[in-house]
Amino acid sequence: MISFKADRGTSYDVYISILDELQGAYYEIYGERVGLTADEFRALDRKKPEQEEKYSKAREGFPMNISIAEPTKIGGN
């Protein structure tokens, strides 16, 4: 599990950018587990049985789990 905590002064753009990076890290790991790049993993067509099998195998035992904690006040107070 990855826990992400920002403060109330964090811009929306930075907040979303960090979440995108965290999600991207999971995609990199999943891709590596089945011999694909992160982009190739994300492009898998889960309607095709062989690609669904790769998708499931990559995520097996390692679900994407990002926890978003309650933000702190500006400056971490």
HTML snippet that shows the backbone in 3Dmol.js (N, CA, C, O; Angstrom):
<script src="https://3Dmol.org/build/3Dmol-min.js"></script>
<div id="view" style="width:600px;height:400px;position:relative"></div>
<script>
const pdb = `
ATOM      1  N   MET A   1       0.842  -1.176   0.000  1.00  0.00           N
ATOM      2  CA  MET A   1       0.000   0.000   0.000  1.00  0.00           C
ATOM      3  C   MET A   1       0.884   1.235   0.000  1.00  0.00           C
ATOM      4  O   MET A   1       1.895   1.306   0.698  1.00  0.00           O
ATOM      5  N   ILE A   2       0.478   2.184  -0.788  1.00  0.00           N
ATOM      6  CA  ILE A   2       1.159   3.479  -0.815  1.00  0.00           C
ATOM      7  C   ILE A   2       0.220   4.488  -0.177  1.00  0.00           C
ATOM      8  O   ILE A   2      -0.955   4.567  -0.535  1.00  0.00           O
ATOM      9  N   SER A   3       0.734   5.250   0.759  1.00  0.00           N
ATOM     10  CA  SER A   3      -0.066   6.288   1.408  1.00  0.00           C
ATOM     11  C   SER A   3       0.419   7.647   0.926  1.00  0.00           C
ATOM     12  O   SER A   3       1.614   7.940   0.950  1.00  0.00           O
ATOM     13  N   PHE A   4      -0.516   8.462   0.493  1.00  0.00           N
ATOM     14  CA  PHE A   4      -0.210   9.779  -0.057  1.00  0.00           C
ATOM     15  C   PHE A   4      -0.913  10.829   0.797  1.00  0.00           C
ATOM     16  O   PHE A   4      -2.115  10.742   1.045  1.00  0.00           O
ATOM     17  N   LYS A   5      -0.144  11.819   1.240  1.00  0.00           N
ATOM     18  CA  LYS A   5      -0.707  12.885   2.062  1.00  0.00           C
ATOM     19  C   LYS A   5      -0.146  14.220   1.589  1.00  0.00           C
ATOM     20  O   LYS A   5       1.066  14.383   1.451  1.00  0.00           O
ATOM     21  N   ALA A   6      -1.020  15.149   1.351  1.00  0.00           N
ATOM     22  CA  ALA A   6      -0.628  16.493   0.927  1.00  0.00           C
ATOM     23  C   ALA A   6      -1.073  17.473   1.999  1.00  0.00           C
ATOM     24  O   ALA A   6      -1.695  17.088   2.989  1.00  0.00           O
ATOM     25  N   ASP A   7      -0.754  18.727   1.796  1.00  0.00           N
ATOM     26  CA  ASP A   7      -1.334  19.720   2.692  1.00  0.00           C
ATOM     27  C   ASP A   7      -2.327  20.565   1.899  1.00  0.00           C
ATOM     28  O   ASP A   7      -2.366  20.494   0.670  1.00  0.00           O
ATOM     29  N   ARG A   8      -3.108  21.341   2.582  1.00  0.00           N
ATOM     30  CA  ARG A   8      -4.183  22.087   1.934  1.00  0.00           C
ATOM     31  C   ARG A   8      -3.662  23.139   0.946  1.00  0.00           C
ATOM     32  O   ARG A   8      -4.438  23.672   0.153  1.00  0.00           O
ATOM     33  N   GLY A   9      -2.375  23.439   0.984  1.00  0.00           N
ATOM     34  CA  GLY A   9      -1.796  24.400   0.062  1.00  0.00           C
ATOM     35  C   GLY A   9      -1.325  23.778  -1.244  1.00  0.00           C
ATOM     36  O   GLY A   9      -0.885  24.487  -2.149  1.00  0.00           O
ATOM     37  N   THR A  10      -1.415  22.457  -1.346  1.00  0.00           N
ATOM     38  CA  THR A  10      -0.978  21.772  -2.560  1.00  0.00           C
ATOM     39  C   THR A  10      -1.936  22.103  -3.706  1.00  0.00           C
ATOM     40  O   THR A  10      -3.154  21.991  -3.569  1.00  0.00           O
ATOM     41  N   SER A  11      -1.364  22.510  -4.827  1.00  0.00           N
ATOM     42  CA  SER A  11      -2.215  22.825  -5.978  1.00  0.00           C
ATOM     43  C   SER A  11      -2.839  21.544  -6.523  1.00  0.00           C
ATOM     44  O   SER A  11      -2.299  20.449  -6.367  1.00  0.00           O
ATOM     45  N   TYR A  12      -3.970  21.712  -7.154  1.00  0.00           N
ATOM     46  CA  TYR A  12      -4.667  20.575  -7.754  1.00  0.00           C
ATOM     47  C   TYR A  12      -3.791  19.910  -8.807  1.00  0.00           C
ATOM     48  O   TYR A  12      -3.757  18.683  -8.896  1.00  0.00           O
ATOM     49  N   ASP A  13      -3.084  20.704  -9.606  1.00  0.00           N
ATOM     50  CA  ASP A  13      -2.218  20.160 -10.652  1.00  0.00           C
ATOM     51  C   ASP A  13      -1.117  19.275 -10.066  1.00  0.00           C
ATOM     52  O   ASP A  13      -0.837  18.201 -10.598  1.00  0.00           O
ATOM     53  N   VAL A  14      -0.498  19.715  -8.984  1.00  0.00           N
ATOM     54  CA  VAL A  14       0.556  18.929  -8.335  1.00  0.00           C
ATOM     55  C   VAL A  14      -0.039  17.658  -7.735  1.00  0.00           C
ATOM     56  O   VAL A  14       0.533  16.576  -7.863  1.00  0.00           O
ATOM     57  N   TYR A  15      -1.177  17.794  -7.089  1.00  0.00           N
ATOM     58  CA  TYR A  15      -1.865  16.663  -6.470  1.00  0.00           C
ATOM     59  C   TYR A  15      -2.152  15.574  -7.510  1.00  0.00           C
ATOM     60  O   TYR A  15      -1.830  14.406  -7.292  1.00  0.00           O
ATOM     61  N   ILE A  16      -2.754  15.955  -8.632  1.00  0.00           N
ATOM     62  CA  ILE A  16      -3.079  14.998  -9.687  1.00  0.00           C
ATOM     63  C   ILE A  16      -1.810  14.432 -10.315  1.00  0.00           C
ATOM     64  O   ILE A  16      -1.758  13.245 -10.636  1.00  0.00           O
ATOM     65  N   SER A  17      -0.797  15.258 -10.493  1.00  0.00           N
ATOM     66  CA  SER A  17       0.465  14.803 -11.062  1.00  0.00           C
ATOM     67  C   SER A  17       1.093  13.705 -10.201  1.00  0.00           C
ATOM     68  O   SER A  17       1.594  12.710 -10.724  1.00  0.00           O
ATOM     69  N   ILE A  18       1.062  13.888  -8.903  1.00  0.00           N
ATOM     70  CA  ILE A  18       1.630  12.881  -7.995  1.00  0.00           C
ATOM     71  C   ILE A  18       0.817  11.593  -8.046  1.00  0.00           C
ATOM     72  O   ILE A  18       1.389  10.504  -8.080  1.00  0.00           O
ATOM     73  N   LEU A  19      -0.504  11.703  -8.050  1.00  0.00           N
ATOM     74  CA  LEU A  19      -1.332  10.504  -8.165  1.00  0.00           C
ATOM     75  C   LEU A  19      -1.058   9.769  -9.474  1.00  0.00           C
ATOM     76  O   LEU A  19      -1.010   8.539  -9.500  1.00  0.00           O
ATOM     77  N   ASP A  20      -0.880  10.520 -10.555  1.00  0.00           N
ATOM     78  CA  ASP A  20      -0.548   9.904 -11.844  1.00  0.00           C
ATOM     79  C   ASP A  20       0.786   9.167 -11.779  1.00  0.00           C
ATOM     80  O   ASP A  20       0.920   8.080 -12.340  1.00  0.00           O
ATOM     81  N   GLU A  21       1.766   9.745 -11.103  1.00  0.00           N
ATOM     82  CA  GLU A  21       3.076   9.108 -10.957  1.00  0.00           C
ATOM     83  C   GLU A  21       2.971   7.817 -10.140  1.00  0.00           C
ATOM     84  O   GLU A  21       3.593   6.810 -10.478  1.00  0.00           O
ATOM     85  N   LEU A  22       2.189   7.856  -9.079  1.00  0.00           N
ATOM     86  CA  LEU A  22       2.012   6.654  -8.253  1.00  0.00           C
ATOM     87  C   LEU A  22       1.348   5.542  -9.061  1.00  0.00           C
ATOM     88  O   LEU A  22       1.786   4.392  -9.026  1.00  0.00           O
ATOM     89  N   GLN A  23       0.300   5.889  -9.780  1.00  0.00           N
ATOM     90  CA  GLN A  23      -0.381   4.912 -10.618  1.00  0.00           C
ATOM     91  C   GLN A  23       0.577   4.386 -11.692  1.00  0.00           C
ATOM     92  O   GLN A  23       0.589   3.189 -11.977  1.00  0.00           O
ATOM     93  N   GLY A  24       1.367   5.262 -12.278  1.00  0.00           N
ATOM     94  CA  GLY A  24       2.336   4.864 -13.287  1.00  0.00           C
ATOM     95  C   GLY A  24       3.365   3.884 -12.751  1.00  0.00           C
ATOM     96  O   GLY A  24       3.799   2.980 -13.466  1.00  0.00           O
ATOM     97  N   ALA A  25       3.758   4.060 -11.494  1.00  0.00           N
ATOM     98  CA  ALA A  25       4.715   3.134 -10.880  1.00  0.00           C
ATOM     99  C   ALA A  25       4.112   1.730 -10.787  1.00  0.00           C
ATOM    100  O   ALA A  25       4.796   0.738 -11.039  1.00  0.00           O
ATOM    101  N   TYR A  26       2.839   1.653 -10.426  1.00  0.00           N
ATOM    102  CA  TYR A  26       2.173   0.350 -10.416  1.00  0.00           C
ATOM    103  C   TYR A  26       2.176  -0.261 -11.821  1.00  0.00           C
ATOM    104  O   TYR A  26       2.468  -1.446 -11.977  1.00  0.00           O
ATOM    105  N   TYR A  27       1.854   0.536 -12.839  1.00  0.00           N
ATOM    106  CA  TYR A  27       1.826   0.027 -14.204  1.00  0.00           C
ATOM    107  C   TYR A  27       3.202  -0.476 -14.634  1.00  0.00           C
ATOM    108  O   TYR A  27       3.296  -1.469 -15.356  1.00  0.00           O
ATOM    109  N   GLU A  28       4.257   0.188 -14.206  1.00  0.00           N
ATOM    110  CA  GLU A  28       5.613  -0.275 -14.526  1.00  0.00           C
ATOM    111  C   GLU A  28       5.872  -1.639 -13.905  1.00  0.00           C
ATOM    112  O   GLU A  28       6.405  -2.538 -14.556  1.00  0.00           O
ATOM    113  N   ILE A  29       5.496  -1.784 -12.654  1.00  0.00           N
ATOM    114  CA  ILE A  29       5.691  -3.067 -11.962  1.00  0.00           C
ATOM    115  C   ILE A  29       4.863  -4.155 -12.634  1.00  0.00           C
ATOM    116  O   ILE A  29       5.363  -5.247 -12.899  1.00  0.00           O
ATOM    117  N   TYR A  30       3.604  -3.856 -12.905  1.00  0.00           N
ATOM    118  CA  TYR A  30       2.747  -4.847 -13.558  1.00  0.00           C
ATOM    119  C   TYR A  30       3.321  -5.254 -14.909  1.00  0.00           C
ATOM    120  O   TYR A  30       3.370  -6.441 -15.233  1.00  0.00           O
ATOM    121  N   GLY A  31       3.749  -4.287 -15.688  1.00  0.00           N
ATOM    122  CA  GLY A  31       4.322  -4.594 -16.988  1.00  0.00           C
ATOM    123  C   GLY A  31       5.551  -5.480 -16.874  1.00  0.00           C
ATOM    124  O   GLY A  31       5.692  -6.456 -17.611  1.00  0.00           O
ATOM    125  N   GLU A  32       6.432  -5.142 -15.956  1.00  0.00           N
ATOM    126  CA  GLU A  32       7.654  -5.930 -15.764  1.00  0.00           C
ATOM    127  C   GLU A  32       7.341  -7.377 -15.399  1.00  0.00           C
ATOM    128  O   GLU A  32       8.053  -8.297 -15.801  1.00  0.00           O
ATOM    129  N   ARG A  33       6.277  -7.567 -14.640  1.00  0.00           N
ATOM    130  CA  ARG A  33       5.911  -8.916 -14.199  1.00  0.00           C
ATOM    131  C   ARG A  33       5.507  -9.820 -15.355  1.00  0.00           C
ATOM    132  O   ARG A  33       5.572 -11.043 -15.232  1.00  0.00           O
ATOM    133  N   VAL A  34       5.088  -9.236 -16.480  1.00  0.00           N
ATOM    134  CA  VAL A  34       4.658 -10.043 -17.634  1.00  0.00           C
ATOM    135  C   VAL A  34       5.430  -9.689 -18.907  1.00  0.00           C
ATOM    136  O   VAL A  34       4.999 -10.020 -20.012  1.00  0.00           O
ATOM    137  N   GLY A  35       6.570  -9.016 -18.747  1.00  0.00           N
ATOM    138  CA  GLY A  35       7.437  -8.726 -19.878  1.00  0.00           C
ATOM    139  C   GLY A  35       6.951  -7.626 -20.807  1.00  0.00           C
ATOM    140  O   GLY A  35       7.216  -7.660 -22.009  1.00  0.00           O
ATOM    141  N   LEU A  36       6.237  -6.647 -20.249  1.00  0.00           N
ATOM    142  CA  LEU A  36       5.736  -5.524 -21.038  1.00  0.00           C
ATOM    143  C   LEU A  36       6.229  -4.210 -20.453  1.00  0.00           C
ATOM    144  O   LEU A  36       6.658  -4.152 -19.300  1.00  0.00           O
ATOM    145  N   THR A  37       6.164  -3.164 -21.254  1.00  0.00           N
ATOM    146  CA  THR A  37       6.398  -1.828 -20.709  1.00  0.00           C
ATOM    147  C   THR A  37       5.113  -1.372 -20.013  1.00  0.00           C
ATOM    148  O   THR A  37       4.064  -1.998 -20.161  1.00  0.00           O
ATOM    149  N   ALA A  38       5.204  -0.292 -19.267  1.00  0.00           N
ATOM    150  CA  ALA A  38       4.009   0.255 -18.602  1.00  0.00           C
ATOM    151  C   ALA A  38       2.961   0.633 -19.638  1.00  0.00           C
ATOM    152  O   ALA A  38       1.773   0.378 -19.437  1.00  0.00           O
ATOM    153  N   ASP A  39       3.383   1.236 -20.740  1.00  0.00           N
ATOM    154  CA  ASP A  39       2.431   1.632 -21.790  1.00  0.00           C
ATOM    155  C   ASP A  39       1.779   0.417 -22.438  1.00  0.00           C
ATOM    156  O   ASP A  39       0.581   0.427 -22.719  1.00  0.00           O
ATOM    157  N   GLU A  40       2.562  -0.622 -22.672  1.00  0.00           N
ATOM    158  CA  GLU A  40       1.997  -1.839 -23.248  1.00  0.00           C
ATOM    159  C   GLU A  40       0.999  -2.483 -22.289  1.00  0.00           C
ATOM    160  O   GLU A  40      -0.042  -2.987 -22.710  1.00  0.00           O
ATOM    161  N   PHE A  41       1.327  -2.461 -20.998  1.00  0.00           N
ATOM    162  CA  PHE A  41       0.401  -3.024 -20.012  1.00  0.00           C
ATOM    163  C   PHE A  41      -0.919  -2.260 -20.023  1.00  0.00           C
ATOM    164  O   PHE A  41      -1.993  -2.861 -20.036  1.00  0.00           O
ATOM    165  N   ARG A  42      -0.830  -0.938 -20.016  1.00  0.00           N
ATOM    166  CA  ARG A  42      -2.046  -0.117 -20.000  1.00  0.00           C
ATOM    167  C   ARG A  42      -2.866  -0.297 -21.269  1.00  0.00           C
ATOM    168  O   ARG A  42      -4.078  -0.079 -21.253  1.00  0.00           O
ATOM    169  N   ALA A  43      -2.232  -0.690 -22.362  1.00  0.00           N
ATOM    170  CA  ALA A  43      -2.933  -0.852 -23.637  1.00  0.00           C
ATOM    171  C   ALA A  43      -3.551  -2.243 -23.815  1.00  0.00           C
ATOM    172  O   ALA A  43      -4.193  -2.509 -24.831  1.00  0.00           O
ATOM    173  N   LEU A  44      -3.360  -3.128 -22.836  1.00  0.00           N
ATOM    174  CA  LEU A  44      -3.931  -4.468 -22.973  1.00  0.00           C
ATOM    175  C   LEU A  44      -5.442  -4.378 -23.170  1.00  0.00           C
ATOM    176  O   LEU A  44      -6.128  -3.599 -22.508  1.00  0.00           O
ATOM    177  N   ASP A  45      -5.937  -5.191 -24.091  1.00  0.00           N
ATOM    178  CA  ASP A  45      -7.376  -5.266 -24.364  1.00  0.00           C
ATOM    179  C   ASP A  45      -7.929  -6.442 -23.565  1.00  0.00           C
ATOM    180  O   ASP A  45      -7.772  -7.600 -23.951  1.00  0.00           O
ATOM    181  N   ARG A  46      -8.566  -6.130 -22.466  1.00  0.00           N
ATOM    182  CA  ARG A  46      -9.027  -7.174 -21.552  1.00  0.00           C
ATOM    183  C   ARG A  46     -10.192  -7.977 -22.117  1.00  0.00           C
ATOM    184  O   ARG A  46     -10.609  -8.961 -21.506  1.00  0.00           O
ATOM    185  N   LYS A  47     -10.717  -7.585 -23.252  1.00  0.00           N
ATOM    186  CA  LYS A  47     -11.774  -8.366 -23.904  1.00  0.00           C
ATOM    187  C   LYS A  47     -11.197  -9.572 -24.639  1.00  0.00           C
ATOM    188  O   LYS A  47     -11.911 -10.522 -24.961  1.00  0.00           O
ATOM    189  N   LYS A  48      -9.890  -9.517 -24.897  1.00  0.00           N
ATOM    190  CA  LYS A  48      -9.204 -10.637 -25.551  1.00  0.00           C
ATOM    191  C   LYS A  48      -8.643 -11.546 -24.461  1.00  0.00           C
ATOM    192  O   LYS A  48      -7.874 -11.093 -23.613  1.00  0.00           O
ATOM    193  N   PRO A  49      -9.021 -12.821 -24.477  1.00  0.00           N
ATOM    194  CA  PRO A  49      -8.633 -13.738 -23.382  1.00  0.00           C
ATOM    195  C   PRO A  49      -7.137 -13.776 -23.075  1.00  0.00           C
ATOM    196  O   PRO A  49      -6.753 -13.799 -21.906  1.00  0.00           O
ATOM    197  N   GLU A  50      -6.285 -13.784 -24.106  1.00  0.00           N
ATOM    198  CA  GLU A  50      -4.842 -13.875 -23.850  1.00  0.00           C
ATOM    199  C   GLU A  50      -4.317 -12.600 -23.187  1.00  0.00           C
ATOM    200  O   GLU A  50      -3.382 -12.654 -22.387  1.00  0.00           O
ATOM    201  N   GLN A  51      -4.909 -11.467 -23.515  1.00  0.00           N
ATOM    202  CA  GLN A  51      -4.482 -10.217 -22.897  1.00  0.00           C
ATOM    203  C   GLN A  51      -5.068 -10.072 -21.485  1.00  0.00           C
ATOM    204  O   GLN A  51      -4.414  -9.524 -20.597  1.00  0.00           O
ATOM    205  N   GLU A  52      -6.264 -10.550 -21.283  1.00  0.00           N
ATOM    206  CA  GLU A  52      -6.856 -10.561 -19.940  1.00  0.00           C
ATOM    207  C   GLU A  52      -6.024 -11.437 -19.011  1.00  0.00           C
ATOM    208  O   GLU A  52      -5.840 -11.115 -17.837  1.00  0.00           O
ATOM    209  N   GLU A  53      -5.524 -12.546 -19.549  1.00  0.00           N
ATOM    210  CA  GLU A  53      -4.686 -13.445 -18.755  1.00  0.00           C
ATOM    211  C   GLU A  53      -3.397 -12.729 -18.312  1.00  0.00           C
ATOM    212  O   GLU A  53      -2.991 -12.848 -17.156  1.00  0.00           O
ATOM    213  N   LYS A  54      -2.760 -11.993 -19.221  1.00  0.00           N
ATOM    214  CA  LYS A  54      -1.552 -11.232 -18.861  1.00  0.00           C
ATOM    215  C   LYS A  54      -1.873 -10.185 -17.810  1.00  0.00           C
ATOM    216  O   LYS A  54      -1.135 -10.020 -16.839  1.00  0.00           O
ATOM    217  N   TYR A  55      -2.986  -9.474 -18.009  1.00  0.00           N
ATOM    218  CA  TYR A  55      -3.407  -8.437 -17.062  1.00  0.00           C
ATOM    219  C   TYR A  55      -3.597  -9.038 -15.670  1.00  0.00           C
ATOM    220  O   TYR A  55      -3.095  -8.504 -14.682  1.00  0.00           O
ATOM    221  N   SER A  56      -4.311 -10.133 -15.603  1.00  0.00           N
ATOM    222  CA  SER A  56      -4.583 -10.770 -14.307  1.00  0.00           C
ATOM    223  C   SER A  56      -3.311 -11.295 -13.662  1.00  0.00           C
ATOM    224  O   SER A  56      -3.116 -11.154 -12.455  1.00  0.00           O
ATOM    225  N   LYS A  57      -2.442 -11.904 -14.472  1.00  0.00           N
ATOM    226  CA  LYS A  57      -1.180 -12.437 -13.953  1.00  0.00           C
ATOM    227  C   LYS A  57      -0.311 -11.315 -13.388  1.00  0.00           C
ATOM    228  O   LYS A  57       0.312 -11.477 -12.339  1.00  0.00           O
ATOM    229  N   ALA A  58      -0.269 -10.182 -14.082  1.00  0.00           N
ATOM    230  CA  ALA A  58       0.559  -9.052 -13.641  1.00  0.00           C
ATOM    231  C   ALA A  58       0.097  -8.515 -12.292  1.00  0.00           C
ATOM    232  O   ALA A  58       0.922  -8.124 -11.466  1.00  0.00           O
ATOM    233  N   ARG A  59      -1.199  -8.493 -12.064  1.00  0.00           N
ATOM    234  CA  ARG A  59      -1.759  -7.913 -10.834  1.00  0.00           C
ATOM    235  C   ARG A  59      -1.922  -8.932  -9.708  1.00  0.00           C
ATOM    236  O   ARG A  59      -2.217  -8.553  -8.574  1.00  0.00           O
ATOM    237  N   GLU A  60      -1.737 -10.196 -10.000  1.00  0.00           N
ATOM    238  CA  GLU A  60      -1.949 -11.264  -9.034  1.00  0.00           C
ATOM    239  C   GLU A  60      -1.124 -11.043  -7.764  1.00  0.00           C
ATOM    240  O   GLU A  60       0.103 -10.957  -7.815  1.00  0.00           O
ATOM    241  N   GLY A  61      -1.803 -10.953  -6.649  1.00  0.00           N
ATOM    242  CA  GLY A  61      -1.148 -10.794  -5.358  1.00  0.00           C
ATOM    243  C   GLY A  61      -0.584  -9.409  -5.106  1.00  0.00           C
ATOM    244  O   GLY A  61       0.081  -9.189  -4.094  1.00  0.00           O
ATOM    245  N   PHE A  62      -0.837  -8.473  -6.006  1.00  0.00           N
ATOM    246  CA  PHE A  62      -0.260  -7.132  -5.867  1.00  0.00           C
ATOM    247  C   PHE A  62      -1.246  -6.083  -6.386  1.00  0.00           C
ATOM    248  O   PHE A  62      -0.996  -5.447  -7.410  1.00  0.00           O
ATOM    249  N   PRO A  63      -2.357  -5.904  -5.685  1.00  0.00           N
ATOM    250  CA  PRO A  63      -3.360  -4.952  -6.159  1.00  0.00           C
ATOM    251  C   PRO A  63      -2.874  -3.504  -6.060  1.00  0.00           C
ATOM    252  O   PRO A  63      -2.041  -3.165  -5.219  1.00  0.00           O
ATOM    253  N   MET A  64      -3.412  -2.673  -6.929  1.00  0.00           N
ATOM    254  CA  MET A  64      -3.106  -1.246  -6.836  1.00  0.00           C
ATOM    255  C   MET A  64      -3.846  -0.716  -5.611  1.00  0.00           C
ATOM    256  O   MET A  64      -5.074  -0.762  -5.545  1.00  0.00           O
ATOM    257  N   ASN A  65      -3.091  -0.221  -4.657  1.00  0.00           N
ATOM    258  CA  ASN A  65      -3.678   0.219  -3.407  1.00  0.00           C
ATOM    259  C   ASN A  65      -3.024   1.533  -2.998  1.00  0.00           C
ATOM    260  O   ASN A  65      -1.957   1.537  -2.384  1.00  0.00           O
ATOM    261  N   ILE A  66      -3.662   2.637  -3.336  1.00  0.00           N
ATOM    262  CA  ILE A  66      -3.161   3.966  -3.008  1.00  0.00           C
ATOM    263  C   ILE A  66      -4.115   4.592  -2.005  1.00  0.00           C
ATOM    264  O   ILE A  66      -5.288   4.814  -2.305  1.00  0.00           O
ATOM    265  N   SER A  67      -3.608   4.872  -0.822  1.00  0.00           N
ATOM    266  CA  SER A  67      -4.405   5.479   0.239  1.00  0.00           C
ATOM    267  C   SER A  67      -4.168   6.991   0.229  1.00  0.00           C
ATOM    268  O   SER A  67      -3.026   7.449   0.236  1.00  0.00           O
ATOM    269  N   ILE A  68      -5.255   7.755   0.212  1.00  0.00           N
ATOM    270  CA  ILE A  68      -5.139   9.209   0.231  1.00  0.00           C
ATOM    271  C   ILE A  68      -5.570   9.695   1.615  1.00  0.00           C
ATOM    272  O   ILE A  68      -6.751   9.661   1.961  1.00  0.00           O
ATOM    273  N   ALA A  69      -4.596  10.146   2.391  1.00  0.00           N
ATOM    274  CA  ALA A  69      -4.835  10.577   3.753  1.00  0.00           C
ATOM    275  C   ALA A  69      -5.456  11.991   3.788  1.00  0.00           C
ATOM    276  O   ALA A  69      -5.331  12.767   2.842  1.00  0.00           O
ATOM    277  N   GLU A  70      -6.103  12.281   4.871  1.00  0.00           N
ATOM    278  CA  GLU A  70      -6.673  13.604   5.091  1.00  0.00           C
ATOM    279  C   GLU A  70      -5.549  14.641   5.028  1.00  0.00           C
ATOM    280  O   GLU A  70      -4.518  14.469   5.677  1.00  0.00           O
ATOM    281  N   PRO A  71      -5.736  15.705   4.260  1.00  0.00           N
ATOM    282  CA  PRO A  71      -4.655  16.697   4.143  1.00  0.00           C
ATOM    283  C   PRO A  71      -4.410  17.447   5.455  1.00  0.00           C
ATOM    284  O   PRO A  71      -5.308  17.632   6.276  1.00  0.00           O
ATOM    285  N   THR A  72      -3.165  17.864   5.611  1.00  0.00           N
ATOM    286  CA  THR A  72      -2.834  18.690   6.758  1.00  0.00           C
ATOM    287  C   THR A  72      -3.052  20.144   6.391  1.00  0.00           C
ATOM    288  O   THR A  72      -3.283  20.475   5.228  1.00  0.00           O
ATOM    289  N   LYS A  73      -2.980  21.000   7.378  1.00  0.00           N
ATOM    290  CA  LYS A  73      -3.048  22.430   7.097  1.00  0.00           C
ATOM    291  C   LYS A  73      -1.788  22.831   6.359  1.00  0.00           C
ATOM    292  O   LYS A  73      -0.815  22.076   6.341  1.00  0.00           O
ATOM    293  N   ILE A  74      -1.788  23.990   5.758  1.00  0.00           N
ATOM    294  CA  ILE A  74      -0.626  24.487   5.031  1.00  0.00           C
ATOM    295  C   ILE A  74       0.575  24.514   5.964  1.00  0.00           C
ATOM    296  O   ILE A  74       0.489  25.011   7.087  1.00  0.00           O
ATOM    297  N   GLY A  75       1.687  23.980   5.497  1.00  0.00           N
ATOM    298  CA  GLY A  75       2.911  23.956   6.297  1.00  0.00           C
ATOM    299  C   GLY A  75       3.016  22.742   7.197  1.00  0.00           C
ATOM    300  O   GLY A  75       3.950  22.656   7.995  1.00  0.00           O
ATOM    301  N   GLY A  76       2.077  21.789   7.095  1.00  0.00           N
ATOM    302  CA  GLY A  76       2.165  20.562   7.878  1.00  0.00           C
ATOM    303  C   GLY A  76       1.660  20.669   9.287  1.00  0.00           C
ATOM    304  O   GLY A  76       1.912  19.766  10.086  1.00  0.00           O
ATOM    305  N   ASN A  77       0.961  21.724   9.637  1.00  0.00           N
ATOM    306  CA  ASN A  77       0.421  21.866  11.003  1.00  0.00           C
ATOM    307  C   ASN A  77      -0.895  21.156  11.164  1.00  0.00           C
ATOM    308  O   ASN A  77      -1.479  21.177  12.248  1.00  0.00           O
TER     309      ASN A  77
END
`;
const viewer = $3Dmol.createViewer("view");
viewer.addModel(pdb, "pdb");
viewer.setStyle({}, {cartoon: {color: "spectrum"}});
viewer.zoomTo();
viewer.render();
</script>
